[in-house]
């Protein structure tokens, strides 16, 4: 029987993996809906060939499956950019946040500290993604996510410095 040495970190790594998948799916779905395959706006891809001009069997299949959804939905010009940024921002901040949590758990930091940082990071990234996807510009959920993420970075950094120093002496 194997004993999990970092159960809290493992839990939060799994949660954030699922959130990353969901954000990736949201961004990819918007790409299909808007038919902007690279970049975030039509201007980003003007020089690229249109895959629908001479489609291969895969493109034809995807096109058939997605057209049903497209007929029922309205295209929001800024939605793709917001969804790509929500996913990108998540990918920028979460890895380092999870490293704080895993390192502190491995250093046998106080359990409550690991839980607070993991919970704060999870709430922060969900709130921030929601705010970025649903609103252009400032919003309460975006600000909540931003400041909670900074909280995790500041407290996580200080705690890692402390426990790292304690491990050296």
N, C-alpha and C positions, 0 to 999 in steps of 0.2 A: 504494500500500500504506500502510495506516494503522499507526502504531506505537502500541501501548498504553502510555500514560504511567504507569499505575498497575496493573500486572498483579497484584501481591499483594493490593491492596485489592479489585480486581475479583473475584479468586478468593474472598476471604472474604465479600464482599457476596453473591455467588452462593450460597455454602454456607449463609449465614444466611437467605437468601431461601427456600431449600429447607426448612430447619429450621422457619422461620415457617409455611410451608405445611403441613408435617406436624403441627405443634402445632395449627394452625387446624383441620385435618381431624379430629384426635383430639377436640378440644372440640366440633366440630359433630356428629360421630358420637355422642358422649355425649348431646348435646341431643336427637337423634333417638331414641336409645334410651330416655331418661328422659321424653321429651315435655315437657321444660321449655324453652320456646322463648325466654324472656327471663329474665334473672336467673340465680340459681344454686340456687334451691330452690323447692319448690311454693308456699311462702308468698309468694314474690316476685311471683307471677303470679295470685294468687287472684281479683283483680278483672278479669282479662283474659278475653275470650271464648275458649272452646275451639274451635280451628279444625276439630275433628272433629265438632262438633255440626251444622254446615251446610257440609260440605266442597265446595270447587270441584274441578274435574277435576285440577288440579295436586296438591292435597292428597291426593286419592284415589290418584293414581299413587305419590306418595312413601310414603303409608301402606302400600300393597300391597308395594312394594319392601322397606320396612324391617321389616315384620311377620315376614318369614322369619328375619331376624337376631334379632329380639326373642324369638322363641319358643325360641331356643337359649341365651339369655344371661340371667344374673341381674343385676338392677339394684342397684348400690352407691350408697346415698344420698349419700355424700360425693364420689363420683368426678367428677361434673360440676364441682363447685366446685374440686377439685384441678386438673382439666384446664383449666378457664377461667383459673385463677391461673397455671398454667405458661405458657400462651400470653400472658397479660397481662404477666407478669413479663418474659418474653422481649422483648415489644414495648416495655417500659419501658427496658430496659437496652441492648439491642443497637444501636439507632441511634446513640447517643452513642459507644459503643465502636467502631463502624465509622467514625465521623467522626475519632476519634483516629488510626486506622490510615490512612485516606485522606489526612488532613492531613499526617501524618508522612511518608508516601510521597511526597506532592507536594513537601514540604520537603526531600526527598532525605536523610532520616534514615538511619542505619545500617540496612542490610537485615535484619540479625539482629533488631533491635529491632522492626521491622514484623512479621516472622514470629513472634516470640515473643508479641507482643500479639494478633495474629490467631489464632494457635493456642490461646493461653490463653483468649481470648474464646469460641472455638468449643467447647473442652472444657468450659469453665465453664457455658455455657448448656445444653449437652446433659446434663451431670451434674445441674444444678439442675432442669431439666424432668423428668428421670427421677425424681429424689428427690421432687419435689412430686407427681407423678402417682401414684407407687407407694406412698407413705408419708404418713400424716397426722402432722405434727410433724417434729421434728428427724431427720435422717438423714445419713449420711456423704456421699452424693452431693449432697445439698442444700447441706451446709456447704462441700464442695469447690467447687461452683458459685458460691456466695455469695462465698467468699474469693478465688477466682480472678478473679471479676468486679471485686471491689474492687482487686485487684492491677492489672488492666487500667486501671481508672479512675485510680488513683494514679500509676502509671508513665506512662500516656498523658497525663495532665494535666501532669505535670512535664516530660515530653519535649516536649509542645507549647509549654509556656512557654519552655523552653530554645531550641528551634528558632525559635519566633516572635521571641524576643528577638534571636537571632543574625541573623535576617532584617532586623531593624530597624537594626542597627548596621553 
